[in-house]
Amino acid sequence: MSSILILGASYGSLLATRLSMAGHQTCLVCTPSTAELIHREGTRVRFPVEGRETLVEVDSRKLPGSITAAAPDDAQPAGFDLAILAMQEPQYRAEGVRQLMQRLARVGIPCLAVMNMPPPPFLRRIPGLQVDALAPCFTDVQLWDRFEPGRIALASPDPQAFRPVGEPKNVLQVGLPTNFKCAPFESDAHNALLRRLSADIESARYEVDGTSLQLPIKLRTHDSLFVPLAKWPMLLTGNYRCITEGDPVPIANAVHDDLERSRAIYGWVGDLCRALGAQPEDLVPFDRYAAAAASLKKPSSAARSLAAGAEHIERVDLLVQSIAAQRGLSHPDVDAIVGRVNEALRRNRAAGVRLAA
């Protein structure tokens, strides 16, 4: 049994549920009010299961492991075997979370970043990248300074999940039940821990009305650093193109309204990943991605956040553009995406300044 600290109770509850099904102890870091709710009522995650018409709701209080919760000020990383960073990059700069990140760096436990935006220490593990020059892509690059690169691994947050409208903050619903794909740590011992967690999740079952079910969403470990970068072509082709000069559009429309342009953007970002060292088998073919994107009928979280007035979002668009520029490469559609995001952030920040005044 392992003890795992998970930063982020919304998306993090998905991993916490799968780990607790396998008998492990997890602690979700969240706001004090959400922590109190989880202590009182546990968590609920609803999974689609092949062959069943209705969703399967997993109540954390019925699992062999445990899911607890703590506010950032109360979370003490010492004693945990692993930390999972399951929030979006701008959230780590929040008061309380920033101090928790400093404590995490000091104790030196391995950290699995389940993020679209690779943390700078992970990027330092990729040969040839000028990581210091990428600082403008991050909301607060300095908070990562004390993390050892070898103790940071990256997993792509491929499964899609959301909080259903009108539900409390301890409820999550899975929309697209794909798998987390993990790059390795530098340490054999830390990789052995990941493999053990992966195997435990694989073998865990959940009983519903006397039937033992294997639920979707696994933790897949890989030997390549570049497997999680397979998300970059998807983000640039779909998620960031939901952002328009008007209202955001669903991912399905962003991809399929001009499929050949989507194919070209996807291929260009994939070529950049291969230039960094990715092998063809590390990446996802465009046609497979496009088929999955056809079912995504809502705008991306980045587009929804900007439409709601967010002043910071994850800037994978800017990161891809900046890495390409280090190699003398550019793409007009990627430049246009970055321009639209820059303009939306400029408007939101200007509005925030006006409100503050």
Rosetta blueprint (number, residue, H / E / L):
1 M L
2 S L
3 S E
4 I E
5 L E
6 I E
7 L E
8 G L
9 A L
10 S L
11 Y L
12 G H
13 S H
14 L H
15 L H
16 A H
17 T H
18 R H
19 L H
20 S H
21 M H
22 A L
23 G L
24 H L
25 Q E
26 T E
27 C E
28 L E
29 V E
30 C L
31 T L
32 P H
33 S H
34 T H
35 A H
36 E H
37 L H
38 I H
39 H H
40 R H
41 E H
42 G L
43 T L
44 R E
45 V E
46 R E
47 F E
48 P L
49 V L
50 E L
51 G L
52 R L
53 E L
54 T L
55 L L
56 V E
57 E E
58 V E
59 D E
60 S H
61 R H
62 K H
63 L L
64 P L
65 G L
66 S E
67 I E
68 T E
69 A E
70 A E
71 A L
72 P H
73 D H
74 D H
75 A L
76 Q L
77 P L
78 A L
79 G L
80 F L
81 D L
82 L E
83 A E
84 I E
85 L E
86 A L
87 M L
88 Q L
89 E H
90 P H
91 Q H
92 Y H
93 R H
94 A L
95 E L
96 G L
97 V H
98 R H
99 Q H
100 L H
101 M H
102 Q H
103 R H
104 L H
105 A H
106 R H
107 V H
108 G L
109 I L
110 P L
111 C E
112 L E
113 A E
114 V E
115 M L
116 N L
117 M L
118 P L
119 P L
120 P H
121 P H
122 F H
123 L H
124 R L
125 R L
126 I L
127 P L
128 G L
129 L L
130 Q L
131 V H
132 D H
133 A H
134 L H
135 A H
136 P H
137 C H
138 F L
139 T L
140 D L
141 V H
142 Q H
143 L H
144 W H
145 D L
146 R L
147 F L
148 E L
149 P H
150 G H
151 R H
152 I E
153 A E
154 L E
155 A E
156 S E
157 P L
158 D L
159 P L
160 Q E
161 A E
162 F E
163 R L
164 P L
165 V L
166 G L
167 E L
168 P L
169 K L
170 N L
171 V E
172 L E
173 Q E
174 V E
175 G E
176 L E
177 P L
178 T L
179 N L
180 F E
181 K E
182 C E
183 A L
184 P L
185 F L
186 E L
187 S L
188 D H
189 A H
190 H H
191 N H
192 A H
193 L H
194 L H
195 R H
196 R H
197 L H
198 S H
199 A H
200 D H
201 I H
202 E H
203 S H
204 A L
205 R L
206 Y E
207 E E
208 V E
209 D L
210 G L
211 T E
212 S E
213 L E
214 Q L
215 L L
216 P L
217 I L
218 K L
219 L E
220 R E
221 T E
222 H L
223 D L
224 S L
225 L L
226 F L
227 V H
228 P H
229 L H
230 A H
231 K H
232 W H
233 P H
234 M H
235 L H
236 L H
237 T H
238 G H
239 N H
240 Y H
241 R H
242 C H
243 I L
244 T L
245 E L
246 G L
247 D L
248 P L
249 V L
250 P L
251 I H
252 A H
253 N H
254 A H
255 V H
256 H H
257 D L
258 D L
259 L H
260 E H
261 R H
262 S H
263 R H
264 A H
265 I H
266 Y H
267 G H
268 W H
269 V H
270 G H
271 D H
272 L H
273 C H
274 R H
275 A H
276 L H
277 G L
278 A L
279 Q L
280 P H
281 E H
282 D H
283 L L
284 V L
285 P L
286 F H
287 D H
288 R H
289 Y H
290 A H
291 A H
292 A H
293 A H
294 A L
295 S L
296 L L
297 K L
298 K L
299 P L
300 S L
301 S H
302 A H
303 A H
304 R H
305 S H
306 L H
307 A H
308 A L
309 G L
310 A L
311 E L
312 H L
313 I L
314 E L
315 R L
316 V H
317 D H
318 L H
319 L H
320 V H
321 Q H
322 S H
323 I H
324 A H
325 A H
326 Q H
327 R L
328 G L
329 L L
330 S L
331 H L
332 P H
333 D H
334 V H
335 D H
336 A H
337 I H
338 V H
339 G H
340 R H
341 V H
342 N H
343 E H
344 A H
345 L H
346 R H
347 R H
348 N H
349 R H
350 A H
351 A H
352 G H
353 V H
354 R H
355 L H
356 A H
357 A L
